[in-house]
Amino acid sequence: MKGILLAGGAGSRLYPLTLVASKQLQPVYDKPMVYYPLTTLIEGGVREFCLISTPQDLPRFRQLFGDGSQWGLSIEYREQAHPQGIAQALRIADTFIGSDPVTLILGDNIFYGGDSFHRAFADFRSGATIFGYHVNDPERYGVVEFDAEGRAISIEEKPARPRSNHAVPGLYLYDNEVVEIARNLQPSARGELEITDVNLEYLRRGALRVCRLTRGFAWLDAGTSSSLHEASAYVQTIEKRQGIKVGCPEEAAFRRGFISLPEFEKLIGRLPRCEYRTYLEAVAAEAHGA
């Protein structure tokens, strides 16, 4: 499965921070925001990535990630000159997707806890898989409605009167049919190519699976100043309490077997002396002990 990381947009809700750097390059505690969704996909077994961003921000992402080979990945970059909805990313990356299934993740979404995503990636065979997360303010998101048997029966984008409290987070798994579906999409009343319309097409075909994320799972949308602060505080609390890093691509790539222990240690050796390096050195020492 290939991965699309959508890190575009103007980031207007984070003004004036985004005068300095892209929203997805803002710090969430001790790491750039984009580290977290990238790590989520690495943990799901994804190795081939297409990162989509604005023409002015792409050079910064290239500087940050390079071609991804240091982590056993392959990363290519594509421009989203004029943001026209999440589903536009599927059109921009159509030749990258080729004949493979694909997962699309938003660059300002942070996920932590449980094994729901790992199982979803492992179990994926065809159709589409999205997720449902209980929130207090569903009108801000795409909302999925379930019948009495727990089957998804409708999805609405930012409804004024939500039919449930289950929002759809910014992580989607699709088979290769999504290329054709995205190609045939029409802009919504908002003038955007809506990811909800992609999901509705899979629902119409009877090929949409919705996994409800359980209690204890955390989904953070770090797209506003207050939510960015809350995400940083959450990550800090988890890391200090548990002694593990959240959103650490080096560790995720090593534990996934994308890089060997010698390659991992060589990677660590190129880092400056800092808390981040100290943590990775502890991971390597633990691996030697095992």
C-alpha positions as CSV (number, residue, x, y, z in Angstrom):
1,M,0.0,0.0,0.0
2,K,1.2,3.5,-0.9
3,G,0.8,6.6,1.3
4,I,-0.3,10.1,0.5
5,L,0.6,12.7,3.1
6,L,-1.4,15.9,2.5
7,A,0.5,18.9,4.0
8,G,-0.9,21.8,2.0
9,G,-3.3,24.6,2.7
10,A,-2.8,28.2,3.8
11,G,-3.0,27.4,7.5
12,S,-5.1,30.5,8.1
13,R,-6.5,29.2,11.4
14,L,-2.9,29.3,12.8
15,Y,-2.1,32.9,11.7
16,P,0.4,34.5,12.4
17,L,2.4,31.3,13.1
18,T,2.1,30.3,9.5
19,L,3.8,33.5,8.3
20,V,6.9,31.8,9.5
21,A,6.4,28.2,8.5
22,S,3.8,25.8,7.1
23,K,1.2,24.5,9.6
24,Q,2.5,21.0,9.3
25,L,6.0,22.2,10.3
26,Q,4.9,23.8,13.5
27,P,6.1,22.1,16.7
28,V,3.9,19.7,18.5
29,Y,5.9,19.4,21.8
30,D,9.4,18.2,20.6
31,K,8.8,17.3,16.9
32,P,7.4,18.9,13.7
33,M,3.7,18.2,13.4
34,V,4.2,16.3,10.1
35,Y,6.3,13.6,12.0
36,Y,3.1,12.3,13.7
37,P,1.1,11.3,10.6
38,L,4.2,10.1,8.8
39,T,4.9,7.8,11.8
40,T,1.3,6.6,11.8
41,L,1.7,5.3,8.3
42,I,5.1,3.8,8.9
43,E,3.7,1.9,11.8
44,G,1.0,0.7,9.4
45,G,3.7,-0.7,7.1
46,V,3.7,2.0,4.4
47,R,7.1,2.6,2.8
48,E,6.3,4.6,-0.4
49,F,5.1,8.1,0.1
50,C,3.9,11.1,-1.8
51,L,4.0,14.3,0.2
52,I,1.7,17.1,-1.2
53,S,2.1,20.7,-0.2
54,T,2.2,24.2,-1.5
55,P,5.0,25.3,-4.0
56,Q,6.5,27.6,-1.4
57,D,6.6,25.0,1.4
58,L,7.8,21.9,-0.6
59,P,11.5,22.9,-0.3
60,R,11.2,22.9,3.5
61,F,9.7,19.4,3.5
62,R,12.4,18.2,1.1
63,Q,15.0,19.6,3.5
64,L,13.4,17.9,6.4
65,F,12.8,14.4,4.8
66,G,15.0,14.2,1.7
67,D,14.1,11.1,-0.3
68,G,13.3,9.2,2.9
69,S,16.0,6.6,2.3
70,Q,17.6,7.2,5.7
71,W,14.4,5.6,7.2
72,G,14.1,2.9,4.6
73,L,11.4,4.9,2.8
74,S,10.8,6.4,-0.6
75,I,9.3,9.9,-0.6
76,E,8.4,12.0,-3.6
77,Y,6.9,15.5,-3.6
78,R,4.1,17.1,-5.5
79,E,2.6,20.6,-5.6
80,Q,-0.9,21.6,-4.6
81,A,-0.8,25.1,-6.0
82,H,-4.4,25.9,-5.3
83,P,-6.1,23.9,-2.5
84,Q,-9.4,22.6,-3.7
85,G,-10.4,19.9,-1.2
86,I,-8.8,16.8,0.4
87,A,-9.9,14.6,-2.5
88,Q,-7.8,16.8,-4.9
89,A,-4.7,15.0,-3.4
90,L,-5.9,11.8,-5.0
91,R,-5.9,13.4,-8.4
92,I,-2.5,15.1,-7.9
93,A,-1.0,11.7,-6.9
94,D,-2.8,9.5,-9.4
95,T,0.4,8.4,-11.3
96,F,2.1,7.9,-7.9
97,I,-0.8,5.6,-6.9
98,G,-0.5,3.6,-10.2
99,S,-2.3,0.3,-9.8
100,D,-1.8,0.0,-6.0
101,P,-4.1,0.6,-3.0
102,V,-3.5,3.8,-1.2
103,T,-3.9,5.4,2.2
104,L,-4.4,9.2,2.6
105,I,-3.6,11.0,5.8
106,L,-3.9,14.7,6.7
107,G,-0.7,16.4,7.9
108,D,-2.4,18.0,10.9
109,N,-4.0,14.9,12.4
110,I,-2.3,13.2,15.3
111,F,-3.3,9.7,16.4
112,Y,-2.3,7.7,19.5
113,G,-3.3,4.6,21.3
114,G,-4.7,1.1,20.7
115,D,-4.1,-1.2,17.7
116,S,-7.2,-0.1,15.6
117,F,-5.0,1.3,12.8
118,H,-2.6,-1.6,12.8
119,R,-5.4,-4.1,12.4
120,A,-7.1,-2.0,9.8
121,F,-4.0,-1.9,7.7
122,A,-3.3,-5.6,8.1
123,D,-6.9,-6.6,7.4
124,F,-7.4,-4.3,4.4
125,R,-8.2,-6.1,1.1
126,S,-10.5,-4.1,-1.0
127,G,-13.1,-1.2,-1.0
128,A,-12.5,1.6,1.5
129,T,-11.9,1.8,5.2
130,I,-12.5,4.9,7.2
131,F,-12.9,5.5,10.9
132,G,-15.5,6.9,13.3
133,Y,-14.5,8.8,16.4
134,H,-16.9,10.1,19.0
135,V,-16.7,13.9,19.5
136,N,-18.6,16.7,21.2
137,D,-18.7,18.9,18.1
138,P,-19.5,16.7,15.1
139,E,-20.7,19.7,13.1
140,R,-17.0,20.6,12.4
141,Y,-16.3,17.4,10.6
142,G,-17.6,14.7,8.2
143,V,-20.1,12.8,10.2
144,V,-21.0,9.1,9.8
145,E,-24.4,7.7,10.8
146,F,-25.0,4.1,11.8
147,D,-28.1,1.9,11.8
148,A,-29.2,-0.3,14.7
149,E,-26.8,-3.1,13.6
150,G,-23.8,-0.7,13.6
151,R,-23.6,-0.4,9.8
152,A,-22.8,2.9,8.2
153,I,-25.8,4.3,6.4
154,S,-24.9,8.0,5.7
155,I,-22.0,10.4,5.7
156,E,-22.4,14.2,5.7
157,E,-19.8,16.9,5.5
158,K,-20.0,19.5,8.3
159,P,-23.8,19.1,8.8
160,A,-25.7,21.8,10.6
161,R,-27.7,19.0,12.4
162,P,-25.4,16.0,12.8
163,R,-27.1,12.6,12.8
164,S,-24.5,11.2,15.1
165,N,-21.5,12.2,17.2
166,H,-19.1,10.1,15.2
167,A,-16.7,12.2,13.2
168,V,-14.5,10.9,10.4
169,P,-10.8,11.5,11.2
170,G,-8.3,12.4,8.5
171,L,-7.0,8.9,7.6
172,Y,-8.5,6.9,4.8
173,L,-7.7,3.5,3.1
174,Y,-8.7,2.9,-0.4
175,D,-8.3,0.2,-3.1
176,N,-7.3,1.3,-6.6
177,E,-10.8,2.1,-7.6
178,V,-10.3,5.4,-5.8
179,V,-8.3,6.7,-8.8
180,E,-11.3,6.5,-11.1
181,I,-13.7,7.8,-8.4
182,A,-11.6,10.8,-7.7
183,R,-11.2,11.5,-11.4
184,N,-15.0,11.6,-11.8
185,L,-15.7,13.8,-8.8
186,Q,-17.6,17.1,-9.2
187,P,-16.8,20.1,-7.0
188,S,-19.3,20.6,-4.1
189,A,-21.3,23.7,-3.4
190,R,-18.1,24.9,-1.5
191,G,-16.2,24.6,-4.8
192,E,-14.1,21.7,-3.4
193,L,-13.5,18.1,-4.2
194,E,-14.8,16.5,-1.1
195,I,-13.4,13.4,0.5
196,T,-16.8,12.7,1.8
197,D,-18.1,12.3,-1.7
198,V,-15.4,9.7,-2.3
199,N,-16.5,7.8,0.8
200,L,-20.2,8.1,-0.2
201,E,-19.4,6.5,-3.6
202,Y,-17.8,3.5,-1.7
203,L,-20.9,3.4,0.6
204,R,-23.2,3.4,-2.5
205,R,-21.2,0.5,-3.9
206,G,-21.5,-1.4,-0.6
207,A,-17.7,-1.4,-0.3
208,L,-17.2,1.0,2.7
209,R,-16.0,-0.2,6.1
210,V,-16.2,2.1,9.1
211,C,-14.1,1.1,12.1
212,R,-15.2,2.8,15.3
213,L,-12.2,3.9,17.4
214,T,-12.5,2.8,21.0
215,R,-12.3,4.8,24.2
216,G,-8.8,5.5,25.2
217,F,-7.8,6.2,21.6
218,A,-6.7,9.8,21.0
219,W,-7.3,11.8,17.8
220,L,-6.1,15.4,17.8
221,D,-6.7,17.8,15.0
222,A,-3.9,20.4,15.5
223,G,-5.1,22.9,13.0
224,T,-5.9,25.8,15.4
225,S,-3.8,27.6,17.9
226,S,-5.7,26.2,20.9
227,S,-5.7,22.6,19.5
228,L,-2.0,22.9,18.7
229,H,-1.2,23.8,22.3
230,E,-3.5,21.0,23.5
231,A,-1.7,18.5,21.3
232,S,1.7,19.6,22.6
233,A,0.5,19.2,26.2
234,Y,-1.0,15.8,25.5
235,V,2.2,14.5,23.8
236,Q,4.4,15.9,26.6
237,T,2.2,14.2,29.2
238,I,2.3,10.8,27.4
239,E,6.1,10.9,26.8
240,K,7.0,11.9,30.3
241,R,4.6,9.4,31.9
242,Q,5.5,6.4,29.7
243,G,9.0,7.2,28.8
244,I,8.4,6.6,25.1
245,K,8.3,8.9,22.1
246,V,5.0,9.6,20.2
247,G,5.5,10.3,16.5
248,C,9.1,9.1,16.1
249,P,9.7,8.0,12.5
250,E,13.3,6.7,13.2
251,E,12.0,4.3,15.9
252,A,9.0,3.3,13.9
253,A,11.1,2.5,10.8
254,F,13.5,0.5,12.9
255,R,10.8,-1.5,14.7
256,R,9.0,-2.1,11.4
257,G,12.2,-3.6,10.0
258,F,12.6,-0.9,7.4
259,I,16.2,-0.3,8.6
260,S,18.6,-2.6,10.4
261,L,20.1,-2.0,13.9
262,P,23.4,-1.0,12.3
263,E,21.6,1.4,10.0
264,F,19.6,2.7,13.0
265,E,22.7,3.4,15.0
266,K,24.4,5.1,12.0
267,L,21.4,7.3,11.8
268,I,21.6,8.2,15.5
269,G,25.2,9.0,15.1
270,R,24.4,11.8,12.7
271,L,22.1,13.5,15.1
272,P,23.2,16.4,17.4
273,R,23.5,15.8,21.1
274,C,19.9,16.4,22.4
275,E,17.1,14.6,24.3
276,Y,15.8,13.1,21.0
277,R,19.2,11.4,20.3
278,T,19.4,10.2,23.9
279,Y,16.0,8.5,23.5
280,L,17.0,6.8,20.3
281,E,20.2,5.6,21.9
282,A,18.2,4.0,24.6
283,V,16.0,2.3,22.0
284,A,19.2,0.9,20.3
285,A,20.6,-0.2,23.6
286,E,17.4,-2.0,24.4
287,A,17.6,-3.8,21.1
288,H,21.1,-5.0,21.8
289,G,19.9,-6.3,25.1
290,A,17.1,-8.2,23.5
